[in-house]
Amino acid sequence: MITMNNYQFSMNNNLYKSVIMILIMLIVNCSLLIAQNKLDVIVLDAGHGGKDPGTISDFSGIQEKNIVLPITMKFGKLIEEKFPGIRVIYSRTTDELIDLHLRTKIANDNKAKLFISIHANHKKKEETEKNGFEIYLLNRERMPEAIQFTMNENTILSYRQFGNDSLDRFIFASLAQNGYTRFNEYLASMIEINMLNLTQLMSRGSFQAGNWVTLGASMPSVLVETGYLSDQNDEKYLSSEKGQNEIAIALLNAFQQYKILYEIQ
């Protein structure tokens, strides 16, 4: 005999099992979404450009935009030579200003698997001397904004197979962004190791920041500050052909190591 209490227990138990199964499917499929395809598209973003010079050297007057562009182009060419099957997209290849939101839009529209933004730094007036490279990841405090961006990127996320309501999309986007965070941290560590081993620059470490240029990326993304133009040694190195080549090679090695992890997950 089935009593009302037994019936309610059975319904609640079935509902509980259904929710657990849905969550398991979401987690598994989010992992597959992030890594099921080959790392076949990367967007490289040379910071600033055009009327926005970025930071300016205290010594030679060279502008950040004119240092990060050749580094970015060299890095991209190395990827193209080493991995001819990878499509490398540049946010800019000339001295032009691309709006911040358009930089990640380029990556989202092209279904990029990775977004790397390359910059150079300058100390603030009140700060003591600084030198070395830094790597920036999305600040966890801005994760809700990143999740919202991810929810809106319908062309990137195939969450429709799980459901179209806002809760489905929120769960899916949240899991995706958490997955991106893990990849971001791994890529940052590979960049730091290779920059230390293959360039003359010292490391200032990895930091979390609410950079707009990476906030809108619905894929793993990092921002690399290659050095300080307020430091004479950094400025000389970043301006040199040798320095730019070595940074590009270090970034290539980091990318290659990251690609292996990304594709085996």
N, C-alpha and C positions, 0 to 999 in steps of 0.2 A: 504493500500500500504506500502510495506517495503522498506524504503530508505537504502542507503549504510550506513549512520550514525546510523540508528536504528539497522541495521544488526551488525555493529561493536560493538555497545554498548551491544547488546545481547550476542555476542561472548565473549567480555571482562567480562561481568557480570557472564556468565556461568563459564568462566575460574577462576574468582575470587572465586566463590562459590566452585568450585572443589578443589582449593588450600586450602581453609579454611577447607573443609571436610577432606582432606588428613591429615592436621595438627592435627585436632581434633582426628582422628583415631589413629595417631601416639602417641599423648599424652595419650589417653585412654589406648592403648595397651601397651605402655611403663610402665604405672602404673600397668597394669595387669601382665606384664612380671616380674616386680620386686617382686610382692607380691602375684601372683595368686596361687603359690604353697606353701605348708607348708615349714617352715624352717627345712628342713630335712637333710641338710649336712652343717657341719661347719668345717673349717680348723683352727687348732691351731698351731701357729708357735713359737717354742722356739728359741730365737735368738742365733746366733753364733754357736759354736760347733766345735769339732775336733781341728784343728790347730789354729782356731780363738777363743781365750778365751773370747773375749769381754773385758769389763772393769774389772779391778782387784782391790780388796779391799786394802785400805791403811793400814788396821789393821791386818786382819787375812790372807790376801793373797788369799782369796777365789775368784774364777773367776766367772764372770757373767754367763757363759754358764752352770755352775754347780748349779746356783741358779734358773735360769728361767726354766730349764728343769723340775725339780720336781714340780714347781708351775703349769706349763703347763699341766703336766700329772695328777696332782690332780684335776685341773679344768676340764679336759676332762673326768675323771672318774666320777666326780659329775654329769656332763651332761648325761653321759651314764646311770647312776643309776636313775636319775630323769626323763629322757626322752629316754626310750629304743628304740623309733622309730627314733631317730636322729642318723645319721652316723657321728661319730667324726673321723676326719683324722688329723694326726699329721705330721708336716713337718719333724720332727725327734723324735725318741724315745730313742736314744742312743747318745753317745758323738761322733757325726759325723758332718762334715761341709757340709751344703747344700747351693749351690750357690743361691744368692739373687733372680735371675730371675726364678729359679726352684721352689722357695717357693710359689710364686703366680701362677706359671704354674700348680702346684699340685692342687691348688684351682680351677683354670679355667678348667682343664681337668676333674675334678670330679664334675663340675657344682655346686660348693659350693654356699650357700646363704649368707655366712658370713666368713670373714677372720680376725682373731685376732692374732697379733704378740706381744709377751711378752718379755720385756727386763729389764735391770737395768741400772742405769746411773752413771756418775762420773763427778764431777765438773772439769772445766779446771783450769790449774795452776793459771791463773791470776784472777780467779773468787773468790768471797768471799764464805763462807760456804753455802752449799745448802743441803736441805733435802726434802723428800716428793716425791709423785708420780706425774707423768705427763701423759697426753693423747695426742697423736698426730694424726691429720687428714691430708689428702692430701691437700697441698697448692693449693689454687685456681689458682695461677700463672702457675701451672703445669697441669691444666685441659686439655689443648690441647693434651699433651702427653697421659694423661689418656684416653681421647676420642679416640685417635689413637689405644691404646691398645684394647679398647672395640670394635672398628670397626673390628679389626683383629681376635677377638675371635668368629669365626663362630660357634663353638660348643656351645657357651653360648647363643648367641643372635639369635633369630629366626626372624630376620628382613626380610627374603626372601619373606614373604607373603606381604610385603609392596613395595618391589622393590629391585633390585640388584645393581643399579648404586651408584656411590660414594656419591652423594648428599643424597640419601635415607639413606645410612648407616651412614653418618655424622650426619644427623638430629636425627636418632634413637639413636646413641651412645651418642650424646650430652644430649638428654633428659634422657637417662639411667643414665649417670654420675651425672646429677643434682639431680636425684632421690636418688642416692647413697649418695650424700652429706647430704641430709636431714636425712637419716637413720644414717649416721655416727655421725652426731651431736647429735641425740637423744641417741644413744648408749653411746657416750662419757659422756653425762650428767648422764646417769644411772650408769655408772662405777664410776664416781666421787662421786655421792651420796652414793653408797654402800661401796666404799672404805673408805670414811670418817666415815660412821656409824659403820662399822664392822671390821676395822683394826686400828692399832695404828699410821698409817701414815697420814701426813698432805697432803693437796692438793696444788699443784703448778698451777693447772688449765689445760685447754685444749689449744693446740697450732696447728697452721698449719705449715707443713713442707713438703719438697719434698722428703720424704723417698722412696728410691727405692723399699723397701720391700712391700710397699702398693701401689706403683704407678701402678704396672702391674695387680692389682686385678680387675677383671670385676665383682665385687660385692661389697656391703658395706664392709668397712675394717677400722680398727683402730690399732694403735700401742700403747701399754701401757708400760711406763717406771715405774716400780714398786717402785723404790726408788733409793737413792744414796749410792753407795758403798764407797764413800769418806766421808760419814757421819757415825760416829761410831754407833749411835742408829739405823739408817736405816739398816746398814750392819748387826748388831746383830739380828734385827728383821727378815730381809729377809733370813738370814741363818738358822733361827730356824724353827722347825717343826710347832710350834704354829703360827708363822708369815705366813708361806707358806700355812697352812690350812686356816687361816682367809682370806688371799688374794684370795685363790681359791673359798671360799664360797661367798665372795663379788662379784667376777666375775660371779659366777653362778647366783646370785640374779639379777645382771644387765642383764645378758643374758636372764633370764626368763621374765623380764619386757620388754625387747626389743622384744622378740619373740611374745609377745601378740600384740604389736603395729604392727609389721611386718605383722602378719597374718590377721589382721582385715582391713588393708588398701585396 
